[in-house]
Amino acid sequence: MKFFVFALLLLTGYLSVPAQAAQRATVKLLMHDLAGNALPARLIGGALSLTGEGGKHWAIVVQFDGDDQVYLCELHRDPNTGNKGSGGITWICERMTKEQVLNGKSGVHVYNFGKVDLTPEQLKTYCREIKFNGQDYNLILQNCQHWAKDLIGKLGLSTTWFNIKSFLEKTTGPGFFYSLFEGHKL
């Protein structure tokens, strides 16, 4: 009987379960070479990208203050879905160690985008709400860079400084502005 009364109060809104408090978290962009990335793919990706960072996979890494693990949030292509043969867009947002995030990756670059206040559940909700989810993957118009930038925007952060820095580095060479903006550790 007590359970019934409790459930009735909960369902009617007279009793609520307290929401988890937002926590401070650091948001970083992780870029790494694509597995088996051949020179033509890097050249084509770099030429078509305004930032010059084409030919790399982009993912977002979020670390909550006081937590030694991170959340890796990224787009995946599901080859079993989608109409154009390149797969449908799915996503993950998984908690793991930094070593697990970096395992098997080469050409890794990490850029700090700032700090936000949110919960792990909110982070997963933002990932779920990205407009490309469930659609066909498109190398030019709907790829991991677009997915990551959309998530950064949903977190209330901006990619403007990163776009400007990367565009300028296309003409000055890689790393010219790197020390002005970032470190390189996950």
C-alpha positions as CSV (number, residue, x, y, z in Angstrom):
1,M,0.0,0.0,0.0
2,K,2.8,2.4,0.9
3,F,4.4,1.8,-2.5
4,F,1.1,2.5,-4.3
5,V,0.7,5.8,-2.5
6,F,4.4,6.7,-3.2
7,A,4.0,5.8,-6.9
8,L,0.7,7.8,-7.2
9,L,2.3,10.9,-5.6
10,L,5.3,10.5,-7.9
11,L,3.2,10.1,-11.1
12,T,0.9,13.0,-10.2
13,G,3.7,15.4,-9.6
14,Y,3.1,16.0,-5.9
15,L,6.4,14.3,-5.2
16,S,9.5,14.5,-7.3
17,V,12.8,12.8,-7.5
18,P,15.6,15.5,-7.1
19,A,17.4,16.1,-10.4
20,Q,21.2,15.5,-10.4
21,A,23.1,18.7,-9.9
22,A,25.1,20.1,-12.8
23,Q,28.8,19.5,-12.5
24,R,31.7,21.6,-14.0
25,A,33.2,19.8,-17.0
26,T,36.0,20.5,-19.5
27,V,35.2,20.0,-23.2
28,K,37.9,19.1,-25.7
29,L,38.0,18.3,-29.4
30,L,39.9,15.2,-30.2
31,M,41.2,14.8,-33.7
32,H,43.1,11.8,-35.0
33,D,44.1,10.2,-38.3
34,L,41.6,7.9,-39.8
35,A,42.5,4.2,-39.7
36,G,44.3,3.3,-42.9
37,N,44.1,7.0,-44.0
38,A,45.8,7.1,-47.4
39,L,47.5,10.2,-48.7
40,P,44.7,11.0,-51.3
41,A,42.1,10.9,-48.5
42,R,44.1,13.4,-46.4
43,L,44.7,15.7,-49.4
44,I,41.1,15.7,-50.5
45,G,39.8,16.1,-47.0
46,G,42.2,19.0,-46.3
47,A,41.4,20.7,-49.6
48,L,37.6,20.5,-49.1
49,S,37.8,21.7,-45.5
50,L,37.9,25.4,-44.6
51,T,39.7,24.5,-41.4
52,G,42.3,22.3,-43.2
53,E,41.6,19.5,-40.7
54,G,39.9,17.2,-43.2
55,G,41.0,13.6,-43.4
56,K,40.9,13.4,-39.6
57,H,38.2,11.9,-37.3
58,W,36.7,14.4,-34.8
59,A,35.2,13.5,-31.5
60,I,34.3,15.4,-28.3
61,V,35.9,14.4,-25.0
62,V,34.2,15.7,-21.8
63,Q,35.8,15.3,-18.4
64,F,33.8,16.2,-15.2
65,D,35.8,17.9,-12.5
66,G,37.1,15.3,-9.9
67,D,36.5,12.3,-12.3
68,D,39.6,10.5,-13.6
69,Q,37.6,9.1,-16.6
70,V,36.2,11.0,-19.5
71,Y,33.1,10.7,-21.8
72,L,33.9,10.1,-25.4
73,C,31.1,11.4,-27.7
74,E,31.4,10.8,-31.4
75,L,29.6,9.9,-34.6
76,H,29.8,6.4,-36.0
77,R,28.6,5.1,-39.4
78,D,26.4,2.1,-39.3
79,P,27.0,0.2,-42.6
80,N,23.7,-1.7,-42.2
81,T,21.6,1.5,-42.4
82,G,21.4,4.4,-44.8
83,N,20.4,4.6,-48.4
84,K,23.6,5.7,-50.1
85,G,25.9,2.8,-49.1
86,S,28.1,4.9,-46.8
87,G,26.0,4.1,-43.8
88,G,23.6,5.9,-41.5
89,I,24.8,8.1,-38.7
90,T,24.7,6.7,-35.1
91,W,26.5,8.0,-32.1
92,I,28.1,7.0,-28.8
93,C,28.7,8.8,-25.5
94,E,30.6,6.4,-23.3
95,R,32.6,6.8,-20.1
96,M,36.1,5.4,-20.3
97,T,39.7,6.0,-19.4
98,K,41.9,8.4,-21.3
99,E,44.0,5.4,-22.3
100,Q,41.0,3.7,-23.8
101,V,40.2,6.9,-25.8
102,L,43.7,7.1,-27.3
103,N,44.2,3.4,-27.8
104,G,45.2,2.7,-31.4
105,K,44.9,6.3,-32.6
106,S,47.7,8.1,-34.5
107,G,48.2,11.7,-35.4
108,V,46.2,12.9,-32.3
109,H,45.5,16.6,-31.7
110,V,43.5,17.8,-28.7
111,Y,42.0,21.3,-28.5
112,N,40.4,22.7,-25.3
113,F,37.1,24.4,-26.0
114,G,36.2,25.5,-22.5
115,K,34.2,24.6,-19.4
116,V,30.5,24.0,-19.0
117,D,28.1,23.0,-16.3
118,L,26.0,19.9,-17.0
119,T,25.3,16.3,-16.0
120,P,26.3,13.2,-17.8
121,E,22.6,12.7,-18.6
122,Q,22.4,16.1,-20.2
123,L,25.5,15.4,-22.2
124,K,23.9,12.2,-23.6
125,T,20.7,14.1,-24.3
126,Y,22.6,16.7,-26.3
127,C,24.3,13.9,-28.3
128,R,20.9,12.3,-28.9
129,E,19.4,15.6,-30.2
130,I,22.0,16.2,-32.9
131,K,20.2,16.8,-36.2
132,F,22.3,14.4,-38.2
133,N,21.5,11.3,-36.1
134,G,19.7,8.7,-38.1
135,Q,20.4,10.3,-41.4
136,D,22.7,9.2,-44.2
137,Y,26.4,9.9,-43.7
138,N,27.8,12.3,-46.3
139,L,31.5,12.9,-46.5
140,I,31.0,16.6,-47.4
141,L,27.8,17.7,-45.8
142,Q,27.1,15.4,-42.8
143,N,30.3,14.0,-41.2
144,C,32.0,13.7,-37.9
145,Q,33.2,17.4,-38.0
146,H,29.6,18.6,-38.4
147,W,28.4,16.3,-35.7
148,A,31.2,17.5,-33.3
149,K,30.6,21.1,-34.1
150,D,26.8,20.7,-33.5
151,L,27.6,19.1,-30.0
152,I,30.0,22.0,-29.2
153,G,27.2,24.4,-30.0
154,K,24.6,22.6,-27.9
155,L,27.1,22.8,-25.0
156,G,27.0,26.6,-25.4
157,L,30.6,26.8,-26.7
158,S,31.8,28.3,-30.0
159,T,34.0,26.9,-32.8
160,T,34.7,30.4,-34.2
161,W,38.2,30.8,-32.7
162,F,39.1,27.2,-33.8
163,N,37.9,27.8,-37.4
164,I,39.9,31.1,-37.6
165,K,43.1,29.5,-36.2
166,S,42.8,26.5,-38.4
167,F,42.1,28.6,-41.5
168,L,45.2,30.8,-40.8
169,E,47.3,27.7,-40.3
170,K,46.4,26.5,-43.8
171,T,48.6,29.4,-45.1
172,T,51.2,29.6,-42.3
173,G,51.7,25.9,-41.7
174,P,50.6,23.5,-39.0
175,G,51.4,24.5,-35.4
176,F,52.1,28.2,-36.1
177,F,49.2,29.3,-33.8
178,Y,49.1,26.1,-31.8
179,S,51.1,27.4,-28.8
180,L,48.9,30.5,-28.7
181,F,45.7,28.5,-28.1
182,E,46.3,25.0,-26.9
183,G,48.1,22.3,-25.2
184,H,48.1,18.8,-26.6
185,K,47.2,16.5,-23.7
186,L,43.9,14.7,-23.2
